[in-house]
Amino acid sequence: MIVTRRWVTADRTWFAVAGLDDTLASAAERMGYRPRDGWWCRQYPSNAPHLESAWHTFTEQAERMLRQGARREPVPWRPALRLLCQRTADSGVDWWLTGSAALAVRGVRVEPGDLDLVCAVADVHRLGDLLADVLIDPVAPPLNEDSGWISAWWGRAFAEARIEWVAGVRSGADRPEPSDFGPVAATRLESVDWEDWRIRVPPLAMQREVSRRRGLSARVAAIDAVR
């Protein structure tokens, strides 16, 4: 049985989950949780905004989030994106979509595992405020466990599916070649229509090249099918 736990050390608060089989543990590791005394944990500043709300969501949704991450359950990314668009409409929050979801909104036949966003640094906490009731990782700078992380800020929500965002993406994200979430992509954004919204995404050719470099041949073929 999956169980959750929280504890505090100095100025850090830890969220943890245990009772994972190997597949769920692998999913937890990919999501940034680290093993400690039989638990899979993440730590946050104890003064992070909406920490209590995030803990509530974590206790309710950790198992479902991990099962989606292990591809044991379908990932309802469309309701998650719908909620994101509704919450941010007319808010002035500066965000754009990247990763597989940026392909899916173009009609590319992929099944996103989550929504990956890039947010302006000035809006990173505002986005956390707008998603406070579904926040699962408080908005915070990377801590020691995330050394080498590609951004200055990070947040995660769970609204039927994971919504993850970074802000202040560092130039190293585009070395040795441009990524589809780095500063280069941010200067080349395009807008696409999805349902009732216009969503900014990286150029399709850029995402194809990133997929090719990663050896994702099926994704490259799916992109070519809509070009």
N, C-alpha and C positions, 0 to 999 in steps of 0.2 A: 504494500500500500504506500502511495506517495504521501509524504508528510512535509510540512514547511516549518520553518523556525526562524526567529529573529534574535539577534543579540547585539550588544553595544560594546566596543572596545575603544577607550579614549574618545576621540571625536569622530569615530566611524561607526556606522550601523550596517550590519550584515543581514542580507536576506539569503536563506538557504533552503534547499530541498533535498530530500533523501528518499530512499526506496526505489531508485531508478535501476532498470535493467540496462544492459550494455548499449542498446540502441538509444534509449532515452538519455543515458549519460553522454553519449556522443553528441546528441542534439544539444544538451546543456553546455557542453564544452564549446561547440560552435557558436553559441549565444553569449559566450564570455563568462560562463560560470566556471569556477575553479574548485578542485577537490580539496577538502580540508576536514580531517577527522570523520570521514564517512559521509560528509555533506558536500553538496555542490553549491557554491556560494558566490555572491557578488557583494562588494562593499561600496558604501556611499557616504559622503559627508553627512553627519547627523543633523546639520542645519539645512540640508537640501530642501528646496520648496516641494510641498505636497508629499513629503515622505510618508505620512500616515495613510494618505489615499493610495499611494503606490503599494504599500504593504497590504492593504485590503485587497487590491486587485491581484497582487501576487498570490495571496493565499487562495483566492477564488479561481484563478486562471492558470496557475503554473503548470498543472498537469495537461490541460488542453493545449497550452502553448507548446509544451515539449512534444506532445503527440503530433501536433502539426509539424514541428521542426523535424521529427523523425519520419514524416510522410505517412503516418498511420491514420491520419484523418485528413480530409480535404481542407484546403485553405481558402476560406471565403473572402478573398481579397477585395472583391467588388463592394460588398457592404462596408468594409473598412475604408476603402477609398471614398465611397459616398459620404460616410460620416466625416472624414477628414475635410472633404470639399465643403460640406455644409457648415462645419465648425469654423472654417477659415474664411468663408465667403464674406467679403466686405470688411474683413478684419485688418487688412493691410499687411498681414504676415507674409514675408517673402520666403517661399519654399518652391522647390521643384522636385520632380520625381526622377529616379534613376533605377538602375538594375532591371530585373526581368519585368517588373510592373510597368516600367516605361515602355517596354516593348508590347506588353499586353494591351495597353490603351491605344496602341497603333493598329491593333488587330493581328499582331504576330501570335501564332499559336504556341504559347508557352503557358505554364502554370506557375505563377509566382508563389514563392514560399512566404513572402511578406511584402510590405511596402517600404522601400528605401528612399528617404528624402534627404535633400540638402537644404539647410535653412540658413538664413542670414544670422550672423552673430547677434545683431541687435534684436532679433525676434525669437531667439532660441527659448528664452523663458516664457515669452508670450505664448508660444506654441504649447509649451508645457501647461500653462494656465488653461488654454482652450481645451486641452485633453486631460485635465486634472482627474476627472472621475474615472478615466480608463488608463491612467498612467501606471506602468508596472516597473519602470526604472526611472527614478527622479532625474531631472535634468542636472547634469554635473560635469565638471571637467574630468578627464580620465585620471584615475588614481595609479598608484604604483603597479598594480596588477595589469594595467593596460599600457605599460611602457612601449613606446614605439607606435602608439595609436595615431591615426592619420588626421585627427581633428582636435580642436580645442574644447569642444563640447559634444555631449551625447545625451540622447533621451530615447525612451522606448515606451510605447503604449500598447495595449491589447484591446482591440475593439472588434471582436470576431476573428481578427487576424492581427499579427504584429505590425505595428507602425513604428519604424525606427528612423531617427534623424540624427544628423551630424551638423555641426556648424563650425566655421573657421577651419575648413579643410586645408591642410598644409600643402606646400608646393611639392613635397616629396611624393604625394599621391600621383603625380604626373611624371615620375621618374622610374624607369628609364624612358617610358613612353606614356602618352596621355591616357588617363583612365576616363570612365564615363561618369565620374563623380567629383573630379578635381577642378581646380581653377580654370584649366583650359576648357573643359566642358561648360563651365558656368558662363563663358564668353560666347558660346555658340548655341545657346538654347533655342529650341523651336517650340511652337505651341500646337497642340492637337486638340480636337474636340472629342470629349468622352462624356456621354450622357448629356447633362445640362451644363457642363463646365469646360473651360479651356484650361489645359494642363501643360505646363512647360516640361520639356524632356530634352535629353541630349540628342544630337543628330543620329539618325539611324545608321549612317555609315560608320560613325564613331563606335556605336554599340556593336556593330558587326565586327569591327576590327578588334575590339576588346574580347569579344566572344571567341574569335579566331585564335587570339593569343592564348586564351585560357584552354584551348582544345575542345570547346563546346561545339562539336560539329553539327549536332542536331539543331542547336539554336541558330547556328549560321544558316543552315538550310531553311529553317522557319523564317528567318529574316529575309532571305533571298526570295522566298515565296510571295512576299508582299511588296518587294521593291519594283 
